[in-house]
Amino acid sequence: MTDTPRHLATVDERPALADLGTQIANPVRATVRTVTQFVIGAVPVLNVAAGIIIVVLQQQGDIVIPGWVFLVLNGILAVTALLIALVTRLMANPVVNAWITKYAAWLAPLRQV
Protein backbone atom coordinates (compact mmCIF):
# COMPACT_ATOMS: atom_id res chain seq x y z
CA MET A 1 0.00 0.00 0.00
CA THR A 2 1.39 3.38 -0.94
CA ASP A 3 1.11 6.50 1.09
CA THR A 4 0.38 8.82 -1.82
CA PRO A 5 -1.43 11.91 -0.59
CA ARG A 6 -5.07 12.04 -1.71
CA HIS A 7 -4.59 15.29 -3.64
CA LEU A 8 -1.88 13.64 -5.78
CA ALA A 9 -3.74 10.40 -6.45
CA THR A 10 -5.63 9.94 -9.69
CA VAL A 11 -9.31 9.88 -8.97
CA ASP A 12 -11.66 8.71 -11.69
CA GLU A 13 -14.95 10.47 -11.04
CA ARG A 14 -16.63 9.22 -14.20
CA PRO A 15 -19.68 7.05 -13.58
CA ALA A 16 -19.38 3.35 -14.25
CA LEU A 17 -21.13 2.00 -17.34
CA ALA A 18 -23.64 0.28 -15.08
CA ASP A 19 -24.68 3.70 -13.76
CA LEU A 20 -25.35 5.10 -17.22
CA GLY A 21 -28.42 4.62 -19.35
CA THR A 22 -28.45 1.61 -21.64
CA GLN A 23 -28.05 3.75 -24.76
CA ILE A 24 -24.83 5.23 -23.39
CA ALA A 25 -23.51 1.87 -22.21
CA ASN A 26 -24.41 0.10 -25.49
CA PRO A 27 -24.53 2.71 -28.29
CA VAL A 28 -24.19 0.24 -31.16
CA ARG A 29 -27.02 -1.91 -29.87
CA ALA A 30 -29.23 1.15 -29.38
CA THR A 31 -28.50 2.29 -32.94
CA VAL A 32 -29.24 -1.11 -34.48
CA ARG A 33 -32.47 -1.45 -32.50
CA THR A 34 -33.67 2.03 -33.49
CA VAL A 35 -32.94 1.52 -37.20
CA THR A 36 -34.54 -1.94 -37.15
CA GLN A 37 -37.68 -0.53 -35.54
CA PHE A 38 -37.86 2.21 -38.16
CA VAL A 39 -37.37 -0.17 -41.10
CA ILE A 40 -39.90 -2.71 -39.78
CA GLY A 41 -42.50 0.03 -39.46
CA ALA A 42 -41.76 2.29 -42.41
CA VAL A 43 -41.01 -0.06 -45.31
CA PRO A 44 -44.35 -1.92 -45.33
CA VAL A 45 -46.35 1.24 -44.69
CA LEU A 46 -44.65 3.16 -47.49
CA ASN A 47 -44.90 0.34 -50.03
CA VAL A 48 -48.57 -0.42 -49.25
CA ALA A 49 -49.47 3.28 -49.35
CA ALA A 50 -47.60 3.77 -52.64
CA GLY A 51 -49.32 0.71 -54.11
CA ILE A 52 -52.75 2.03 -53.11
CA ILE A 53 -51.97 5.47 -54.55
CA ILE A 54 -50.82 3.92 -57.85
CA VAL A 55 -53.99 1.82 -58.13
CA VAL A 56 -56.19 4.87 -57.43
CA LEU A 57 -54.29 6.99 -59.96
CA GLN A 58 -54.59 4.28 -62.60
CA GLN A 59 -58.35 4.02 -61.99
CA GLN A 60 -58.76 7.78 -62.34
CA GLY A 61 -57.06 8.00 -65.71
CA ASP A 62 -54.36 6.62 -67.91
CA ILE A 63 -51.56 7.55 -65.53
CA VAL A 64 -48.67 5.11 -65.61
CA ILE A 65 -46.24 5.13 -62.71
CA PRO A 66 -42.86 3.64 -63.64
CA GLY A 67 -41.52 0.76 -61.56
CA TRP A 68 -38.46 2.71 -60.48
CA VAL A 69 -40.68 4.85 -58.24
CA PHE A 70 -40.75 2.07 -55.63
CA LEU A 71 -36.97 1.81 -55.85
CA VAL A 72 -36.57 5.57 -55.28
CA LEU A 73 -39.02 5.56 -52.38
CA ASN A 74 -37.19 2.68 -50.71
CA GLY A 75 -33.88 4.46 -51.35
CA ILE A 76 -35.27 7.48 -49.52
CA LEU A 77 -36.19 5.15 -46.64
CA ALA A 78 -32.62 3.79 -46.60
CA VAL A 79 -31.16 7.30 -46.41
CA THR A 80 -33.65 8.18 -43.66
CA ALA A 81 -32.60 5.05 -41.74
CA LEU A 82 -28.95 6.11 -42.03
CA LEU A 83 -29.79 9.57 -40.70
CA ILE A 84 -31.71 8.01 -37.81
CA ALA A 85 -28.69 5.80 -37.06
CA LEU A 86 -26.39 8.82 -37.10
CA VAL A 87 -28.58 10.81 -34.72
CA THR A 88 -29.05 7.81 -32.41
CA ARG A 89 -25.30 7.19 -32.28
CA LEU A 90 -24.61 10.89 -31.73
CA MET A 91 -27.08 11.08 -28.87
CA ALA A 92 -25.45 8.03 -27.26
CA ASN A 93 -22.12 9.87 -27.02
CA PRO A 94 -21.35 10.67 -23.34
CA VAL A 95 -20.42 14.29 -24.15
CA VAL A 96 -23.64 14.85 -26.07
CA ASN A 97 -25.57 13.03 -23.35
CA ALA A 98 -24.12 15.35 -20.71
CA TRP A 99 -25.24 18.36 -22.77
CA ILE A 100 -28.70 16.83 -23.26
CA THR A 101 -28.99 16.08 -19.55
CA LYS A 102 -28.12 19.69 -18.71
CA TYR A 103 -30.10 21.57 -21.37
CA ALA A 104 -32.82 19.16 -22.56
CA ALA A 105 -33.44 16.83 -19.63
CA TRP A 106 -36.63 15.45 -21.18
CA LEU A 107 -34.45 13.80 -23.87
CA ALA A 108 -31.90 12.35 -21.45
CA PRO A 109 -31.82 8.58 -20.91
CA LEU A 110 -32.85 7.37 -17.48
CA ARG A 111 -30.08 6.25 -15.19
CA GLN A 112 -30.31 2.71 -13.90
CA VAL A 113 -30.95 2.41 -10.19
Secondary structure, DSSP 8 states (H G I E B T S, - for coil): -----GGGS----S--GGGS-HHHH-HHHHHHHHHHHHHHHHHHHHHHHHHHHHHHHHHHSS----THHHHHHHHHHHHHHHHHHHHHHHHTSHHHHHHHHHH-GGGS-----
